[in-house]
Amino acid sequence: MTPLVTAAVLLAAVTHAGWNAIAHNITDKLVGFTLIAGGGMLIGLVLAPFVAFPAAGAWPYLLCSAVIHIAYYALLMRSFRLGDFGQAYPLARGSAPLVVTVLAAVFAHEVPGGWAAAGIALSCAGLTGVALWGLRGRKPNRAAIGAALATGLTIAAYTVVDGLGVRAAGSSLGYIAWLMAVQGAVIPAYAVTRWRGGTVAVLRPFVVLGLLGAALSVAAYALVLWAQTRAELAPVAALRESSIIVGAAIGALFFKETFGARRIVAACLLVVGIGLMLHAG
């Protein structure tokens, strides 16, 4: 993985944690995700005329990814309702890279070498530790953990599908524009039918914050898609999940959630894992 690709994925990690924190901060999760998904759709529609149209071979992947992303949004909303941000976010993100590694080996024929495999394993261990070692004696919320793990499976699925799709598209910007345009309509459409005439009143107090989240979301995933055209899927997925450190820090600073010494150890495991992956690249 080149320094430029590494920098792009790390920037994506920071912006991704940012939009997830915004989504968690908006108390009504349907409001937050309506603005983020709808804002992403608007950005995609504005961008689409100025970028290359995805090649025909990319559209089956793009449409499949749109369906998976809708499931991802629904599960992420549930995760944020049930669990702390500093645990739901890391567990969802941390469970994905190992699944991506397996799926990439099966569908993209990308089998990681020794250094990369060790790095991915250490990163996943660190990410999971960040999520679970913050419980501080509390009983784990099984529903929250289940929702977060299910979210992780959707993350792994769309990561591989989009990795294959963006390579077939011929343009990473074209792919992200149309992906956002297609997937972004569903949640706002559902919200409008639920709120009926009160939609504008419900959304108005959170418009600026929600649209900022949408911009960060599109930027984060555009960077990841571009990186997937330049590097193998599994290391990109694992490196992207360094966003968990940012997420844990946001949880501690802004949501008053505990971090603790064990989480610091887990974060160190993550850093070592990333170092091994970069050594392999």
N, C-alpha and C positions, 0 to 999 in steps of 0.2 A: 504494500500500500504506500503510495507516494506521499510526501509531506503535504501536497496540495489537497489530495483526497482526505487525508487524515484531518487537516484543518477544517475542511468542509463538513465532515461528519461530526466533529466536535462542536462546531457552530450550530449544526442541526440539533445536537443534544441539548444545548443551552436554550435554543428557541422552543424546542419541543417541551421541555420542562416548564418554560414560561407560559405557553398556552394552556397546558394542563392545570397549572396553578390558577390561571384566570378562570377556567371552567369550574374548578373546585370552589373558588371564592364566590361565585354567583350561587346564592342559596338554592334557587329553583333551577335544578339541573337541566330541565327541558328548555328553559329560557336561555341558559348558557350555551347549550349545544345547538339550539336553533340559530342563534346569532353566529356561532362559529362555523357551523355547516353552511348556513345561508350566505355568510360573508365569503366563505371559500368558493361557493358556487358563483357569486358575483365576480370575484377575482378571476376565476377560470374563464368566465364568459367574456370579460374584458380582455384578457390575455389571448384567447383563442384566435382572433383574426390576425394577430401579429406573429404567430409562431407556426411552424410546420404542422400540418395535419398528420396525426399518427398513421403509420402504414397499416394496411388491412390486417396483417398478421398480428397486430397488437390489440385489436379490438376484443377478441374473446377474453384475453387477460384483463383488459381494462374493465369490461362489464362484470366479470367475475369478481374483480377487486372491489368494484363499487358495492356489490352485494355484501362482501365480507366487511367492508368499512362500515356499512350501516349496522351490522351486527356488533362490530367493535364499539361504535358510539353508544349503542344501547347498553352493552355490558359495562363500558367505562362509566356511564351515568350511574348504573347500579352500584359499581364499586365505590364511587365517590359518595353515594348516599350512605353506604353501610360502614365504610372504613375511614380511618385517618388518611389524609393525603400522603403523609410520609411513609405509610405502609402499603396502601392500595396501589399507588403509583409504582414503587419499586418492585412489588411482587408481580404486577402485570408485565412490566418491562423486563424484569429479570428472568422470567420463565421463558421468554420468547427465543433468545439466541440459541439455546440447545436444540429446540425444535427446528429452528431455521437451519442449523447445521445438518440435521438429519434430512430435512426436505431438500436442501440444496444438493446434498450428495445423491439423492434419489432422482430428482427432476432436472437438475442443472449439471450433474456429474462433476460437482466441485467437492472433492474430498480433501479436507484440511490436512496439512502435514503435521509433524510432531509438535513444532513450536506453536503453530496456530491452534491446534487442538488443545494443547495444554493451556494456552492463553484464554481460549473460549471457556474451558472448564473452570479455571480460576475466576474469571470475570463473573460467570454465573453464580459461583459460590459466594463471591463477594456481594453481588447484587441481592441474592436471597438473604444473606446475613443482614444487609442494611434494612431489609423489609421486616424480618422476623425478630431480630434482636432488639427492636425498640419496644417490645411489649411490656417490659418492666413488671413482670409478675401478673399482668392481666391475662385472663383466658382469651385465647384467640377466637375471633368471631368467624365461625366456620362459613357462614353465608358470605361474609366479606371476602374471605380467602378464596372461596369457590368462585365468586364473581371475578376476582382479580386473576385467578389462574385461567378461567375461561377467556378473559380478555387477552391474556398472553397467547393463547392458542390462535385467536383471530389475528393478533399482531404477527405471529409467525407465518400464518397463512398468507396474509396480504403482502408481507415482505417478499416471500418467494414468488408469488404471482406477479407482483409489480416488478420484481427484479428481472423476470423473464419478459414481461410485457414491455418495459422501457427499452430493453435491448432490441426488441422487434419493432419498436415504434419509429426508430430513426431520429427521434428528437425527444430529449427528456422534458423540455419545456412544453412541447405539444402534448405529451402524455399527461403531465401534471395538470395542464389547463383543462383538458377534456375529462380527466378523472374527477377533478373538483366540480366541474360543471354537472356531470352526470350524478355523482353520489350526493351532492349538496342539496338536492331538491327534496329528498324524502323526509327528513326530520322537520324542516319548516312546513312542508305540506301537512304532515301529521299535526303539528302544533296549531296551524291555522284552523283545521277542522275541530280541534279540541277547544280552542279559545273563542272561535267564531268572531263576533264583532269586536271583541276586546283585545285582539292581537297587538295592535299598536300600543295601547296603554300598558300592556304587560311587558313589552319589550323596551319601551322608551327609556326607563331609568338605566338600562344596562347596555345601550347601543354602542357607546364609545368603547367600553371595556370589551364587549363581545367582538366587535370588529377588529380590535387590536389582537385579540386571541385568534381570529380568523387569519389575519395577515401573518402572524407568527407560525400558525399551523401550516399554511401553504409554503412559506419560506423553508420551514424545517423539512418538510417532505420533499420539496423540490431539490434541496441539497442532497438528501439521501438517495433519491432516484438518480441524480447525476453521478453520485459516487458509485452506485451499483452498475453503471456502465463502464466504470474504470477499475473495479476491484471485485473480488469474489463476495458472494452474498453473506456468508457466515461471519467473516471478520467485520464487515461493515455493520451488520446487525448488532454484534457484540459491542463494538466501539460506540455505536449510537447510544447504547444503553448506559453509557457513562452519564447520561442525563439523570440517572437515578441519584447520583451524588448531588447534583444541582437541586433535584426534587426534594431530597432529604434536608438540604440546607434551607430551602424555601419553607418546608414544613416546620423546621425549628425556629426560623426567624419570624415568619409572618403568621403561622397558624399555632405557634407556641407548642409544638409537638417535640417530644424528647429526641435527642440524638444519642448521646451516651458513648462510653469507651468501646463497647463491643461493636457498635456501628462504625467507629473509627477504624477498628481492626478490619472489619469487612470492607470498608472503603479502600484500605491499603491493599487487600487482596485484589480488588478490582483494578487498581493502578498497576499492580504487578502483571495481572492478566493482559491488560492493554499493552504493556511493554513487550510481553512475549508475542502478541499478535503483530505488533509493529516490527519486531525483530524478524518475524517470519516473512513480512512483506518486503 
